[in-house]
């Protein structure tokens, strides 16, 4: 099943229009390797037939399968460390000090299989476990992703041995997970019920999510064009409360959207504060 240059051009355009991902030149091998199983399972003979089916809008299931196969879901627990250090040492303690009764609102955009929002929820649980009842903090955590399959996995909260080894301490594992058969681990019900998982394409309007104190949009904007990245950052800015913070991936920047944010140190690490 080879992908010729014409088919590749049409597939690139479809992916760009459907989810904003910009494939570079000469990525035919990547597309072929990720699509091969899908073509076989759907009894599609070649890429020309696949593209025709996608363009004809004949199957929303097929479209979702293509999207799931082509979106990267690389993730880990407490990834890069510093955003979670900030939550633990500054954000939630400040909420306690101010004795705020309203819940903090946190959005995990492009949450993949849930490690990011669950990590946030673990930090909150640890803060409250050590606090007197009158100083406990509440938070509304919304987690979104463009892929229905990874959202379903996130909601189920069932992780294999390899997944739990990527960033979890033995203490986290013992406190928040239950061992299952086949060396898998189920995250506890309290954490699963603490997060509102929703299907969302960042290309589309997300203003109905409401205002947030913190937004995590990490390691996803790098796959978009400069124009789409700026548009998304502009719309994210509108959802941040005054002084609200945006965390991007450790190697990402706000290049092209400097008018909306200013770089700030969150001791440790860096974040972007809404102007």
C-alpha positions as CSV (number, residue, x, y, z in Angstrom):
1,X,0.0,0.0,0.0
2,X,2.1,2.9,-1.3
3,X,1.0,6.5,-1.1
4,X,1.8,8.6,-4.2
5,X,2.5,12.3,-4.2
6,X,-1.0,13.2,-5.4
7,X,-2.7,11.1,-2.7
8,X,-0.4,12.5,-0.1
9,X,-1.2,16.1,-1.1
10,X,-4.9,15.4,-0.7
11,X,-4.5,13.6,2.6
12,X,-2.4,16.5,4.0
13,X,-5.1,18.9,3.0
14,X,-7.8,16.7,4.6
15,X,-5.8,16.5,7.9
16,X,-5.2,20.2,7.9
17,X,-8.8,21.0,7.4
18,X,-10.2,18.4,9.9
19,X,-7.9,18.9,12.9
20,X,-5.3,21.6,12.0
21,X,-2.3,19.3,11.9
22,X,0.3,20.4,9.3
23,X,2.2,17.5,7.9
24,X,5.6,18.4,6.5
25,X,7.0,17.3,3.1
26,X,8.1,13.8,2.6
27,X,6.0,12.2,5.4
28,X,4.5,9.6,3.2
29,X,6.1,6.8,5.2
30,X,4.6,8.1,8.4
31,X,1.1,8.2,6.9
32,X,1.5,4.8,5.3
33,X,2.7,3.2,8.6
34,X,-0.1,4.7,10.6
35,X,-2.9,4.0,8.1
36,X,-2.0,0.5,7.0
37,X,-3.9,-1.3,9.8
38,X,-6.9,1.1,9.3
39,X,-7.1,0.3,5.6
40,X,-7.0,-3.4,6.3
41,X,-9.6,-3.4,9.0
42,X,-12.0,-1.3,6.9
43,X,-11.4,-3.4,3.8
44,X,-10.2,-0.3,1.8
45,X,-7.9,-1.2,-1.1
46,X,-5.7,1.8,-1.4
47,X,-5.3,5.5,-0.4
48,X,-7.3,6.8,-3.3
49,X,-10.3,4.9,-2.0
50,X,-9.7,6.1,1.5
51,X,-9.5,9.8,0.4
52,X,-12.7,9.5,-1.6
53,X,-14.5,8.0,1.4
54,X,-13.2,10.8,3.6
55,X,-14.1,13.5,1.1
56,X,-17.6,12.1,0.6
57,X,-18.3,12.4,4.4
58,X,-19.8,8.9,4.3
59,X,-18.6,7.7,7.7
60,X,-18.0,9.7,10.8
61,X,-16.5,6.5,12.4
62,X,-13.9,6.3,9.6
63,X,-13.0,10.0,10.0
64,X,-12.5,9.5,13.8
65,X,-10.3,6.4,13.1
66,X,-8.1,8.4,10.8
67,X,-7.9,11.3,13.3
68,X,-7.0,8.8,16.1
69,X,-4.3,7.2,14.0
70,X,-2.7,10.5,13.0
71,X,-2.7,12.4,16.2
72,X,0.3,11.9,18.5
73,X,-0.7,10.8,22.0
74,X,2.7,10.9,23.7
75,X,2.3,11.7,27.4
76,X,3.4,10.9,30.9
77,X,2.6,11.7,34.5
78,X,3.8,15.0,35.9
79,X,5.5,15.8,32.6
80,X,8.4,18.2,32.9
81,X,7.7,18.7,36.6
82,X,7.6,22.4,37.0
83,X,3.9,23.1,36.2
84,X,3.0,20.6,39.0
85,X,5.6,22.1,41.4
86,X,3.9,25.4,40.8
87,X,0.5,24.0,41.6
88,X,1.8,22.3,44.7
89,X,4.0,25.1,46.1
90,X,2.2,28.2,44.9
91,X,-1.1,28.0,43.2
92,X,-3.1,25.9,45.6
93,X,-1.4,27.2,48.7
94,X,-2.3,30.7,47.6
95,X,-5.9,29.6,47.2
96,X,-5.8,28.3,50.7
97,X,-4.2,31.4,52.1
98,X,-6.8,33.6,50.5
99,X,-9.4,31.2,51.9
100,X,-11.3,31.2,48.6
101,X,-14.5,29.2,48.7
102,X,-15.0,29.3,44.9
103,X,-13.4,26.4,43.0
104,X,-10.3,27.0,40.9
105,X,-11.0,26.4,37.2
106,X,-8.3,24.6,35.3
107,X,-8.4,23.4,31.7
108,X,-6.2,20.6,30.3
109,X,-6.4,21.1,26.5
110,X,-5.2,18.1,24.4
111,X,-5.3,15.9,27.4
112,X,-4.6,12.6,25.5
113,X,-5.2,9.6,27.7
114,X,-5.6,11.7,30.9
115,X,-2.2,11.7,32.6
116,X,-2.1,15.5,32.7
117,X,-5.5,16.2,34.3
118,X,-5.1,13.2,36.6
119,X,-1.7,14.5,37.7
120,X,-3.3,17.9,38.5
121,X,-6.0,16.1,40.5
122,X,-3.4,14.2,42.5
123,X,-1.7,17.4,43.4
124,X,-5.0,18.8,44.6
125,X,-5.8,15.6,46.5
126,X,-2.4,15.8,48.3
127,X,-3.0,19.4,49.3
128,X,-6.4,18.6,50.7
129,X,-5.2,15.4,52.5
130,X,-2.8,17.5,54.6
131,X,-5.1,20.4,55.1
132,X,-7.7,21.0,57.9
133,X,-11.3,20.9,56.5
134,X,-11.7,24.7,56.5
135,X,-8.6,25.1,54.3
136,X,-9.4,22.5,51.7
137,X,-9.3,23.7,48.1
138,X,-11.9,22.7,45.4
139,X,-11.2,22.8,41.6
140,X,-13.2,22.3,38.4
141,X,-10.9,20.4,36.1
142,X,-12.0,20.2,32.4
143,X,-10.0,18.0,30.1
144,X,-10.5,18.0,26.3
145,X,-9.1,16.2,23.3
146,X,-9.9,15.9,19.6
147,X,-9.7,12.1,19.8
148,X,-12.7,10.1,21.1
149,X,-10.7,7.0,21.6
150,X,-8.1,8.6,23.9
151,X,-10.9,10.4,25.8
152,X,-12.6,7.0,26.4
153,X,-9.4,5.6,27.6
154,X,-8.9,8.6,29.9
155,X,-12.4,8.3,31.4
156,X,-11.9,4.6,32.0
157,X,-8.6,5.4,33.9
158,X,-7.1,2.0,33.2
159,X,-3.3,2.0,32.5
160,X,-0.8,-0.7,31.7
161,X,2.4,-1.3,33.5
162,X,4.5,0.7,31.1
163,X,2.2,3.7,31.4
164,X,2.3,3.9,35.2
165,X,6.1,3.6,35.2
166,X,6.3,6.9,33.3
167,X,6.4,9.5,36.1
168,X,4.5,7.9,38.9
169,X,6.1,7.3,42.3
170,X,5.3,4.1,44.3
171,X,3.4,6.3,46.7
172,X,1.2,7.7,44.0
173,X,0.6,4.2,42.6
174,X,-0.4,2.8,46.0
175,X,-2.6,5.7,47.0
176,X,-4.5,6.4,43.8
177,X,-4.5,3.1,41.9
178,X,-5.9,-0.4,42.3
179,X,-3.9,-3.3,40.8
180,X,-5.9,-5.2,38.1
181,X,-5.3,-8.4,36.1
182,X,-2.6,-8.5,33.4
183,X,-0.4,-6.0,35.2
184,X,-2.8,-3.1,34.7
185,X,-3.8,-0.4,37.1
186,X,-7.2,1.3,37.6
187,X,-7.1,4.9,38.9
188,X,-9.5,5.4,41.8
189,X,-13.1,6.6,41.4
190,X,-12.5,9.9,43.3
191,X,-9.9,11.0,40.8
192,X,-12.0,9.8,37.8
193,X,-15.1,11.7,39.0
194,X,-13.0,14.9,39.7
195,X,-12.5,15.5,35.9
196,X,-14.9,16.6,33.2
197,X,-13.7,15.0,30.0
198,X,-15.1,16.5,26.8
199,X,-14.5,16.0,23.0
200,X,-13.2,19.3,21.5
201,X,-11.3,20.3,18.4
202,X,-9.1,23.4,19.2
203,X,-9.9,24.7,15.7
204,X,-13.5,25.1,16.7
205,X,-15.1,27.6,19.0
206,X,-14.5,26.8,22.7
207,X,-15.7,30.0,24.3
208,X,-18.5,28.1,26.0
209,X,-16.0,26.5,28.3
210,X,-16.0,29.6,30.5
211,X,-13.2,31.4,32.3
212,X,-10.2,29.7,33.8
213,X,-7.5,30.5,36.3
214,X,-5.0,28.1,34.7
215,X,-4.8,26.6,31.2
216,X,-2.5,23.7,30.2
217,X,-2.1,23.6,26.4
218,X,1.1,21.6,26.2
219,X,2.9,20.1,23.2
220,X,0.0,20.4,20.8
221,X,0.4,23.9,19.1
222,X,3.6,22.7,17.5
223,X,1.6,20.7,15.1
224,X,-0.4,23.7,13.8
225,X,0.4,26.4,11.3
226,X,1.6,29.7,12.6
227,X,-1.7,31.3,11.7
228,X,-3.8,28.7,13.5
229,X,-1.5,28.7,16.5
230,X,-2.0,32.5,16.9
231,X,-5.7,32.2,16.5
232,X,-5.9,29.5,19.2
233,X,-3.7,31.5,21.6
234,X,-5.9,34.6,21.0
235,X,-9.0,32.7,21.9
236,X,-7.3,31.0,24.9
237,X,-6.4,34.5,26.2
238,X,-10.1,35.5,26.2
239,X,-10.8,32.5,28.6
240,X,-8.1,33.4,31.1
241,X,-9.1,35.3,34.3
242,X,-7.1,38.5,34.9
243,X,-3.6,37.3,35.9
244,X,-4.4,33.8,34.7
245,X,-1.6,31.6,33.5
246,X,-1.0,29.5,30.4
247,X,1.4,26.5,30.5
248,X,2.8,25.5,27.1
249,X,5.3,22.6,26.5
250,X,8.8,23.1,27.8
251,X,10.1,23.7,24.3
252,X,7.2,25.8,23.1
253,X,6.8,29.6,22.8
254,X,4.2,32.3,22.1
255,X,6.0,33.4,19.0
256,X,3.5,35.2,16.9
257,X,1.1,35.9,19.8
258,X,3.3,38.1,22.0
259,X,0.5,40.7,22.1
260,X,-1.7,38.4,24.2
261,X,0.8,37.2,26.9
262,X,3.8,38.0,28.8
263,X,6.5,35.6,29.9
264,X,6.6,35.1,33.7
265,X,8.6,33.0,36.1
266,X,6.5,30.7,38.3
267,X,9.5,29.5,40.4
268,X,10.3,27.0,39.1
269,X,9.8,27.1,35.4
270,X,8.1,29.6,33.1
271,X,4.5,30.3,32.2
272,X,2.7,32.9,30.2
273,X,0.5,35.4,31.9
274,X,-2.5,37.0,30.2
275,X,-2.0,40.6,29.4
